[in-house]
Amino acid sequence: MTAGTTVTATAPPDMAAWPPLDDDKRAPGRQLLDWAAAGDGPRLCLVRGAEGSGKSTLLAWLLAGTVGSPGLTVHATVPSEGLTTESFCWELGRQLGYGPLSPDRLIDQVVTDERPLLLLVPDLHRAGAGPADLPSAAPESLVAELLEPLLAIPHVRAAVEVGGSGLLAGHGDREGDVAIVDLGAGGEGGGILRPAYADLIAAVPRTADGRRNWAQAPDTVRRRVLDAALRADDQGAAVRVLLADPGFLVHGSATALTATLADERIPVPGRLREVWRRAARELTAYHTDSAERAALLHAAAVDTDPDLTEYLRPLARQHWWSAVWARSALSVSALAPVPGERRHVLLAEVTGRLRTCDVEGGEVVATPHGPPSSINQGSVLAGNMRPLSIAPRDARSALLLDRSEALLPLATEDDPTAAFALERIAEFHGSAALADEESLVTALGSGGTRRPYAVVGDRGGTVHVWSLGEYQDVPRSCRVHEQPVTAVTCVDTADGLTLTFSAGADGSIRLWETSSEPMPVPVPVQQRPNRTTALTAADTTVGPVLAVGWSDGELHLWHVLSGKVWVLPWLRRCDAVALTPEGLLVIADSEGLCAVELRLDVLWEG
């Protein structure tokens, strides 16, 4: 289906398959359900009614009934209360499978999405956050900046709760462009209660040493106290108190904090505004675990705000992952562990410069072979090298996949053995690509703590495994994917297995055990509607573990022996990643390098 295709009308759904409704809600429920099931009617349905009339309940009822119902799918439901355009976009992007995006990028993604999308938007009339004099505090900004552009896309339909407001009432060019479900007066509500800041802050208990214990504060207080502080007539004193309290940063409303910190007029301690901005996309997701929020905020503060880092460190270490160090000034395009050296990884900066990094402390030094211009590459202009990935043989030699899609051998002049082996691999794949475009190299990975390996993936979906510790005339090869290979890695285990993992352009990840005869069929590991950006694997204290970076910003950790997967919500996209046997995960992208300690015993032992 193309972006402009409309869905044909279907038979009215059977309301008996939906949860029961009170008698006074059956008629509007039928109306809403008929609208959702129709494909040729208005693409916008406004759910109106007074406070307490049951508008949100009706949308929740529609959503509940679609679970397991064939032919009717709600693709995203974004409660809008307290959300700005930006935070609404982040959540909608997550639910649609794109990851958190800016408004412009989200709209571009929806335009190219082939699905006929059905969205539910509860509480639009309560949208907005931050200082009242800014546009972001009003729901009209969300309408103008995002909802109207989305509804202009032919394959987008939305049911939107607007209360008694006139939001979106003028949508469309013709009569009948908007369906209306009106629940009337109903209920007992008389508007949103806005408790005073003094009353809310008084409900926060204190610790034995007199500090506010936000972990024990009522949920309503944590959600509303910053909004109340913004309304307080105290020249911003209450807001400054909250922003200077790290406990509130961990437990307070992340959406309210995001909107407030976006106002440059409000003074903040240290470099909080920069730190928060770095973590906001993940902090505004539904992370109810305070330890995870602390870990995210701590990861953003490392190498930026020393005071906040030290305060959050004990809280972050209660979680199953926590940042250890960061080098935010280092822009990295490729990363791989150095075989035989448990503490070192080889990395390439986006400029092409190669460095070695000590993973325990993050110290980065120049590699023994110096800058790329000193590498003997024959006719290749080494100064123009921009490695996309690296497969080290040792600290002094490696195979590189360049942006030109060529494999390049890297070796010092005093190591002819390494040069000969690496040149053979580059020559093999270069000749194959000249003979058949399907053999063009599309991915390079590495692995092996006992024996170094290079893993090569090609456009035809085949994975080739080379030993870098001994000469091979030809690799071990297997057609693993139907589409081009986008990422590869491997690991050798204590019991003698060599496990190769590869990702295809269709979002599939497969496992191929290369050391048995006859060669087995590759095993599917995972399938997602996203692109894999990085792979790494290690034989850890709990067995082989695979780490996968995805284009939506998630990092997945797959325990090979049990098949269990944990999701590490990362602050930005992962372009390269390396995992040590001790559970230290080094993550890189164009904005920096960071090391994360994984508590593997907490995740999988027992």
SULPE-V959402 format. One record per residue. N is the residue number from 1. OMEGA is omega in whole degrees, -180 to 180 (* if undefined). Layout:
BEGIN
n=[N | N]
omega=[OMEGA | OMEGA]
END
This chain:
BEGIN
n=[1 | 2 | 3 | 4 | 5 | 6 | 7 | 8 | 9 | 10 | 11 | 12 | 13 | 14 | 15 | 16 | 17 | 18 | 19 | 20 | 21 | 22 | 23 | 24 | 25 | 26 | 27 | 28 | 29 | 30 | 31 | 32 | 33 | 34 | 35 | 36 | 37 | 38 | 39 | 40 | 41 | 42 | 43 | 44 | 45 | 46 | 47 | 48 | 49 | 50 | 51 | 52 | 53 | 54 | 55 | 56 | 57 | 58 | 59 | 60 | 61 | 62 | 63 | 64 | 65 | 66 | 67 | 68 | 69 | 70 | 71 | 72 | 73 | 74 | 75 | 76 | 77 | 78 | 79 | 80 | 81 | 82 | 83 | 84 | 85 | 86 | 87 | 88 | 89 | 90 | 91 | 92 | 93 | 94 | 95 | 96 | 97 | 98 | 99 | 100 | 101 | 102 | 103 | 104 | 105 | 106 | 107 | 108 | 109 | 110 | 111 | 112 | 113 | 114 | 115 | 116 | 117 | 118 | 119 | 120 | 121 | 122 | 123 | 124 | 125 | 126 | 127 | 128 | 129 | 130 | 131 | 132 | 133 | 134 | 135 | 136 | 137 | 138 | 139 | 140 | 141 | 142 | 143 | 144 | 145 | 146 | 147 | 148 | 149 | 150 | 151 | 152 | 153 | 154 | 155 | 156 | 157 | 158 | 159 | 160 | 161 | 162 | 163 | 164 | 165 | 166 | 167 | 168 | 169 | 170 | 171 | 172 | 173 | 174 | 175 | 176 | 177 | 178 | 179 | 180 | 181 | 182 | 183 | 184 | 185 | 186 | 187 | 188 | 189 | 190 | 191 | 192 | 193 | 194 | 195 | 196 | 197 | 198 | 199 | 200 | 201 | 202 | 203 | 204 | 205 | 206 | 207 | 208 | 209 | 210 | 211 | 212 | 213 | 214 | 215 | 216 | 217 | 218 | 219 | 220 | 221 | 222 | 223 | 224 | 225 | 226 | 227 | 228 | 229 | 230 | 231 | 232 | 233 | 234 | 235 | 236 | 237 | 238 | 239 | 240 | 241 | 242 | 243 | 244 | 245 | 246 | 247 | 248 | 249 | 250 | 251 | 252 | 253 | 254 | 255 | 256 | 257 | 258 | 259 | 260 | 261 | 262 | 263 | 264 | 265 | 266 | 267 | 268 | 269 | 270 | 271 | 272 | 273 | 274 | 275 | 276 | 277 | 278 | 279 | 280 | 281 | 282 | 283 | 284 | 285 | 286 | 287 | 288 | 289 | 290 | 291 | 292 | 293 | 294 | 295 | 296 | 297 | 298 | 299 | 300 | 301 | 302 | 303 | 304 | 305 | 306 | 307 | 308 | 309 | 310 | 311 | 312 | 313 | 314 | 315 | 316 | 317 | 318 | 319 | 320 | 321 | 322 | 323 | 324 | 325 | 326 | 327 | 328 | 329 | 330 | 331 | 332 | 333 | 334 | 335 | 336 | 337 | 338 | 339 | 340 | 341 | 342 | 343 | 344 | 345 | 346 | 347 | 348 | 349 | 350 | 351 | 352 | 353 | 354 | 355 | 356 | 357 | 358 | 359 | 360 | 361 | 362 | 363 | 364 | 365 | 366 | 367 | 368 | 369 | 370 | 371 | 372 | 373 | 374 | 375 | 376 | 377 | 378 | 379 | 380 | 381 | 382 | 383 | 384 | 385 | 386 | 387 | 388 | 389 | 390 | 391 | 392 | 393 | 394 | 395 | 396 | 397 | 398 | 399 | 400 | 401 | 402 | 403 | 404 | 405 | 406 | 407 | 408 | 409 | 410 | 411 | 412 | 413 | 414 | 415 | 416 | 417 | 418 | 419 | 420 | 421 | 422 | 423 | 424 | 425 | 426 | 427 | 428 | 429 | 430 | 431 | 432 | 433 | 434 | 435 | 436 | 437 | 438 | 439 | 440 | 441 | 442 | 443 | 444 | 445 | 446 | 447 | 448 | 449 | 450 | 451 | 452 | 453 | 454 | 455 | 456 | 457 | 458 | 459 | 460 | 461 | 462 | 463 | 464 | 465 | 466 | 467 | 468 | 469 | 470 | 471 | 472 | 473 | 474 | 475 | 476 | 477 | 478 | 479 | 480 | 481 | 482 | 483 | 484 | 485 | 486 | 487 | 488 | 489 | 490 | 491 | 492 | 493 | 494 | 495 | 496 | 497 | 498 | 499 | 500 | 501 | 502 | 503 | 504 | 505 | 506 | 507 | 508 | 509 | 510 | 511 | 512 | 513 | 514 | 515 | 516 | 517 | 518 | 519 | 520 | 521 | 522 | 523 | 524 | 525 | 526 | 527 | 528 | 529 | 530 | 531 | 532 | 533 | 534 | 535 | 536 | 537 | 538 | 539 | 540 | 541 | 542 | 543 | 544 | 545 | 546 | 547 | 548 | 549 | 550 | 551 | 552 | 553 | 554 | 555 | 556 | 557 | 558 | 559 | 560 | 561 | 562 | 563 | 564 | 565 | 566 | 567 | 568 | 569 | 570 | 571 | 572 | 573 | 574 | 575 | 576 | 577 | 578 | 579 | 580 | 581 | 582 | 583 | 584 | 585 | 586 | 587 | 588 | 589 | 590 | 591 | 592 | 593 | 594 | 595 | 596 | 597 | 598 | 599 | 600 | 601 | 602 | 603 | 604 | 605 | 606]
omega=[180 | -175 | -176 | -176 | 175 | -178 | 180 | -178 | 179 | 178 | 180 | 180 | 179 | -179 | -180 | 179 | 179 | 176 | -179 | 178 | 172 | -176 | -177 | 179 | -176 | -179 | 176 | 177 | 176 | -180 | 180 | -179 | 178 | 178 | -178 | -176 | -178 | 179 | -174 | 180 | 179 | 180 | 177 | 175 | 178 | 177 | -175 | 176 | 180 | 177 | 178 | -178 | 176 | -178 | -180 | 179 | -179 | 177 | 177 | 178 | 178 | -179 | -178 | -178 | -179 | 180 | -179 | -180 | -178 | 173 | 180 | -177 | 170 | -173 | 179 | 174 | -175 | 173 | -167 | -176 | 178 | -179 | 170 | 177 | -177 | -177 | 174 | 180 | -180 | -177 | 178 | 178 | 178 | -176 | 179 | 176 | 180 | -168 | -178 | -175 | 172 | -180 | -178 | -179 | 178 | -180 | 177 | 180 | -180 | 179 | -177 | 178 | -176 | -179 | 167 | -168 | 174 | -176 | 171 | -178 | 175 | 168 | 177 | -177 | 177 | -179 | 179 | 179 | 178 | -179 | -172 | -177 | 177 | 180 | -177 | -180 | -175 | 179 | 180 | 178 | 178 | 179 | -175 | -173 | -175 | -171 | 178 | 176 | 178 | -178 | 174 | 179 | -169 | -176 | 177 | 174 | -177 | 168 | -170 | 176 | -176 | 180 | 177 | -177 | 176 | -178 | 178 | -178 | -179 | -178 | 176 | -177 | -175 | 173 | -178 | 177 | -177 | 171 | -178 | 171 | -174 | 179 | 174 | -175 | 175 | 170 | -179 | -173 | 178 | -179 | -178 | 177 | 180 | -178 | -179 | 180 | -177 | -180 | -179 | -177 | 178 | -179 | 180 | -180 | -180 | 173 | -178 | -180 | 172 | 179 | 178 | -178 | -177 | 178 | -179 | -179 | 176 | -177 | 180 | 179 | -178 | -178 | -168 | -171 | 180 | 175 | 179 | 178 | 178 | 179 | -175 | -179 | -176 | -179 | 175 | -177 | -178 | 179 | -179 | 178 | -179 | -177 | 178 | -178 | -179 | 177 | 178 | 178 | -179 | -171 | -177 | -180 | -179 | 180 | 178 | 178 | 180 | -179 | -178 | -179 | 175 | 179 | -176 | -180 | -176 | 179 | -180 | 178 | 175 | 179 | -176 | -176 | 179 | 180 | -177 | -179 | -180 | -175 | -168 | -176 | 178 | -179 | -180 | 171 | -175 | 177 | -179 | -179 | -178 | 178 | 178 | 176 | 178 | 180 | 179 | -179 | 177 | 179 | 178 | -176 | -179 | -179 | 180 | -177 | -174 | -177 | 179 | 177 | -178 | 179 | -174 | -174 | -180 | 178 | -178 | -178 | 173 | -179 | -178 | 171 | 175 | 180 | -180 | 177 | 178 | 175 | -172 | -179 | -174 | -180 | -169 | 178 | -178 | -172 | 177 | 176 | 176 | -179 | 178 | 179 | -171 | -174 | -170 | 170 | 175 | -178 | 176 | 174 | -179 | 177 | -177 | -180 | -179 | 180 | 173 | -178 | 173 | -172 | -178 | -178 | 179 | 178 | -177 | -179 | 177 | 179 | -178 | -177 | 172 | -178 | -177 | -177 | -179 | -177 | 179 | -177 | 180 | -177 | -180 | 176 | -173 | -179 | 179 | -179 | 176 | -174 | 172 | 178 | -173 | 171 | -177 | 168 | 174 | -177 | -174 | -177 | -177 | 171 | -178 | 168 | -175 | 177 | 177 | -179 | 177 | 171 | -177 | 176 | 178 | 180 | 177 | -175 | -178 | 179 | -177 | 180 | 178 | -179 | -179 | -178 | -178 | 179 | 178 | -179 | -179 | 179 | -179 | -176 | 175 | 179 | 179 | -179 | 177 | -178 | -175 | -178 | 179 | 180 | 178 | -177 | 179 | -178 | 176 | 177 | -177 | 177 | 177 | 175 | 180 | 178 | -180 | 179 | 165 | 179 | -176 | 175 | -177 | -176 | -179 | 179 | -179 | 177 | -178 | -179 | 179 | 169 | 176 | -180 | 180 | -176 | 173 | 177 | 177 | 180 | 166 | -172 | 178 | 174 | -172 | -174 | 174 | -179 | -178 | 177 | -178 | 178 | -179 | 173 | 176 | 178 | 173 | -173 | -178 | -180 | 171 | 180 | 171 | -176 | 179 | 179 | -180 | 178 | 178 | -179 | 179 | 179 | 179 | 174 | -177 | 179 | 177 | 178 | -167 | -168 | -179 | 177 | -6 | -177 | -176 | 175 | 179 | -175 | 175 | 178 | -176 | 176 | 179 | 177 | -179 | 180 | 175 | -179 | -178 | 175 | 169 | 179 | 177 | 174 | -172 | 179 | 178 | -179 | -178 | 178 | 177 | 174 | -176 | 172 | -177 | -177 | 177 | 175 | 180 | 172 | -180 | 177 | -175 | 177 | -170 | -174 | -178 | -177 | -179 | -179 | 173 | 180 | 175 | -179 | -175 | -172 | 180 | -177 | 179 | 179 | 180 | -177 | 177 | -179 | 177 | 177 | -180 | 178 | 175 | -178 | 179 | -174 | -176 | 170 | -176 | -179 | 177 | -177 | -178 | 176 | -178 | 177 | 179 | 175 | -174 | 180 | 179 | -176 | -167 | -179 | 179 | *]
END
